[in-house]
């Protein structure tokens, strides 16, 4: 059986931020956040499967939230167009707020594409170590606050499919139709520097990502 006599923090969903008196069950008060490692690229599928299993296994009062922290990211394509996508903040992991007991542990562990809980590796009865012999360790309150604060405060990140040395064509601005070579990329500023031939001389010019197109 899984140990359930630990000291639990209050759940860190949006209940505390509403400034209202909210009734919570004993299960909600006892719940903790756990990180679960999953197969690469299967985070959303695992989340959906867990949410389905919660209902079929009648553990909805003990497995309370399943989250995949994500960051909005703008990707600049080679043709200069932009595409906004949500990128996983922690690829390969799903966060779950739950009361850990034998039933909930089994419900998560037996979900397809779940590898293991993040926790302390323990020896089996045979003395071996390895997958399957991990004691789930809850995230600390400060870890949970840091993770969700980071997600809430995260500004949209711009990613560009360009590197130093790439040839680009300027699409707009005073240097429209000039060709140049990228010498510096600054994703945090959504800008790059390119060497353009101006009056026969290579001149560094700072440009917005959406002002240029990568040459094939």
Secondary structure, 3 states (H helix, E strand, C coil): CCCCCCCCCCCCCCCHHHCCCCCCCHHHHHCEEEEEEECCCCHHHHHHHHHHHHHHCCCCCCEEEEECCEEEEEEECCCCCEEEEEEECCCCEEEEEECCCHHHHHHHHCCCCEEEECEEECCCCCCCCCCCCEEECCCCHHHHHHHHHHHHHCCCEEEECCCCCCEEEECCCCCCCCEEEEEEEEHHHCEEEEEEEECCEEEEEEEEHHHEEECC
